[in-house]
Amino acid sequence: MKKINQFLLVSIFLFSCVVQAQEELPFLSKKEAIEQTLENNFGIEVSENNTEIAENNASILNSGYLPSLTGNAFTNYSLNDRLTEVNGEEPRDQNNLENTGYGASIDLNYTLFDGLGRLYNYRQLKEQYDLSELEARETIENTLLELFSVYFEIARLSENVEVLKQTLEISQQRVTRAEYQFDYGQSNKLEVLNAQVDVTNDSINLISTRQQLRNTKRDLNVILNKEPNANFEVDTLVSFTPQLTIENYVEEAKSNNVSLLQIEKNLVISEYDIKVNRSGYLPTVGLTGSYGWNRNKSAESPFFPGSLQTTSGLSASVNLSWDIFDGGSTAVRVRNAKIRYENQQLQKKQIENEVNRDLKNALDKYQNRLYIYRLQEQNVITSEANFERSEERFKIGQISSIEFRQAQINLINAKTSKNLAKYDAKLAELQVLQLSGQLLNVEF
């Protein structure tokens, strides 16, 4: 009864595997994964928004080169009682005297010269915009590396599932064969039990790998900003960049690496910062202009009749302001800006050393993993030949089931190791491409 229950469970599991295999899942190519990531990933969207902010800051509207216009308007009203007393005359009492006034003006303020501070500030903002683009590029590169690490893990697990399904099928056939041999007295019960144990182990391995595959697909859906349980198949084909091309990329890394490009921008920004602060030593020349209109209506007085007065006109002035001594604050700002520039130069040397080290390490890692992958390919061929020979000898009774199982395990390990080596080598290549600044310039 125990034997029947065990194989009933295995049969149900195998049936579920067949049903899942027959489902037509949408295919997610590498290109589609990249497009969806660039379009939907939250981190990339944030970096693009930051770039847009930097672009707004670098526009002419934030440069200080445009004048400011201010509109002003006013009105006033008064209602008074007045008693006028003049020597020798009767006091004159006036009630409800109204006085009104209206006016409007447009005022212009423009800085003609500010010691070139706004010029260097404007150029600095342009460089900061370029820096924000480099930062967005770095975010995209890191996100794509994360994307492919998960994408290739799905591909590896998908291939492992196929290997384990074939293994389980072979083990199931072995159980059937052992049962027939036992029924006809050609083997003992131990052979049947060993075969059943191997079926159970293979089933567990397949269940576990399927679970890992589902979890990893959810990880990818988070990167793509898709529904967590969205199911799909991925591309398991991997092609490697020619070695000569990789060497050319490495030689040009100093001109293309995003970290080095960023520190170069920071140096330029720091240089402009020194010039901006030096502008405090120079005078400021400003232009002001105004056009105004006023109307005033006054009540009559004992000596003058009431009047209505309207005025309008233009006025302009040029003024110069020179902060001859500001207590030394400008000098301190200049000195600090120079120190920040020196720090950027030191940081540049440090980053150059780190990038050079990381690139050499990544290149060695890639070459080693690619070599291991080639060895694993050959190992699979050897293991397949060994398994086929062992299977033939097992069928004619020349080797035991334990020896046959060992050949089967060797083949499983060889295939899964090859899958791991393949995707490890590809990820190592992508790291080389990123450090050489070519990750966004290659076809996947």
Steps between C-alpha positions, in 0.01 A plus 500: 500500500790734585654424163173584320462831687857602426470442131157657490658820631784476249251446218301805605820703511607382157157586365527853640843534336353400165211746539739782584721412207202516266408853611601754241676770696584839348864533398702782656808571290803686630414799283143512632625473858733797444222708341257427784765579759591832341131590476366378835780464756450735794870573554549597136189722508637683805837555330326635189299741715821621666648559155195703405544712815863562406392596148252753642771644724732542200247693293521873421211557742728407790813672373457853639543645151136605468367820659229511761181700443278596790153643471367725776163665547341698780194696596425714803196677632442735790191672641569782748341793683707815513474818712713789378563797725674810366571809716243764447268274306212282589588130547420302195354151561514242216351150526530183287809607311599220259854436377569212255807373328578231244825381359679219316856432394718244330849467644796337328814373669792359307854413597735619230812360660553293814868414480427214252342300782181416313698402188700239690195395699309444175785290359516311828129417473558370147774271629275382783238408243760292314596344833137408569487322163808299598338416833188384317718289272667343804158418644396339172821295482462373857134419442580308182764299683243418766248415228732255325619338819136408569415430134791259461415334831153429358661361186732278706218367716284442191772287345551319830127422512526335159802299614320382815186414305703275272672352803167428667368339185802269480463412869133420451584270210756333723232433764277340240788287375596395855140401577477285187831335582385434856167356381687258274761414763788671321582742787439538870277742688795723585532608135136611498536690827818674382327608181201633695727697734674658201163598348402668826830689521476609138143619561607705800785657303263593220243646740768708674644629173154593373439695819829685459404578142164648604666712771763630258234593246331707769833675560518588132140624500594746774782638284264522202225650720256228397244293686700265731345174376534580129642188335722481194789321334843649442771465241762241596730573205818684596757649266831646609674811372814422296820521702656760269198727547522461878868598491420813296228596749742460790759722332240776457359466852665820623295702251170317552477384861209682662673550836800664333275720288314610812814601687613698194170690509538561871844649438358742245216592739750564781710716268197713419421518871835673557421754227150562635641582842771722353231716345440639848820706459350698208232772497138456402332729248122510493235669290161601632212647306143591572190623325229642723156660485336684788173694548415694815178685576506737796221692670490879496658695782415840634774649287514270194233334292483119471735344241538191280862419418616228259866413444676234292857446391815294470800487727827307479823475691829315495665416827834351596562306818846385604549308818856613558541300820245248627686390810689228309201273424571505124863403557392211722252376239768510231750310714241236587404463134865440413525233770190327365659504155816337641284235668335426166843454343599257775172316462562475126832324558334266749216414260746444216689249714181327611358478148830366368504236775133407457537475124801269521324284760183486292696409186686219679175378650332500159783313331511239778125446498493477123775237516308310768190510282691347209627226731148435629375467143756230440414339833134472395601322180713256701226444759237439232722240335565337838129497584400350165760225542392440861135482394579236239702294749226539762236366264703185439587462869872577482485775767286548807227757550729689738764539229233603250364758746848642551538547124161670498599733786827581324305604191260716703789673672684555174197658329405723793863603547520589133184712531645681800835557328332635187305771678781578742726565202241723335446704816877539536509629142227754578704628794797552268274684256366724775846591633621572147195723440348287224209330674240719330668472159484124441227272374352248738 
